[in-house]
Amino acid sequence: MITPSQTWVSTANMICLLGATPVFVDVDRGTLMSSAALIEQAITPRTKAIVPVHYAGAAFDLDPLYALADRHGITVIEDAAHATGTAYKGRPIGNQGTAIFSFHAIKNMTCAEGAMFVTDNAQLADRVRQLKFHGLGVDAYDRLTLGRKPQAEVMEPGFKYNLADLNASIALVQLQRLDAIN
């Protein structure tokens, strides 16, 4: 998996936790982001994904990157930790493919801690929903909003990646103020 050298350790950690090898590419001195041209030099037959990093509220140049990824059949997972509310050519970051946003205390939109995963891949979204709350088949949202009955059936080992109610409440207020914050 290819990612820029200018990133926070969590980007590399995600790659390693998937059992993949991070391949770091240089960044442009002007943008502090990588580019499709720099990434292309690092692509090998073993490359499975590219993780571009939007940096300091600026958007990565996505059109050439997605064209490159399409040509090689490589998945793109956007690290949008610095891009909540950012747009690329009039389109919000996270409106295509898969992106991950951070709500850590130092970000422009915060709820003290937490993140948001977005994707246009329905199968991947279902898989993430399944894993996000310990691998349980039904979570609090399902029970309260959809009226589904509680269950404690673990479908498979999962993680504790859902926001606490307090953090989610703060995030909703921050989201309403996002344009003013940015």
Protein Blocks (a to p, Z undefined) as FASTA:
>chain_A
ZZdfbdcfklmmmmmmnopacddddddfklopacfklmmmmpcfklmbdcdddeehiacd
fklmmmmmmmnopacdddfklmghiaeehiaehiacjadddfbfkbmbdghiacddddfb
fklmmmmmmmmngoiabdfklmmmnopacdfbdfbdcddfbccfklmmmmmmmmmmmmmm
ZZ
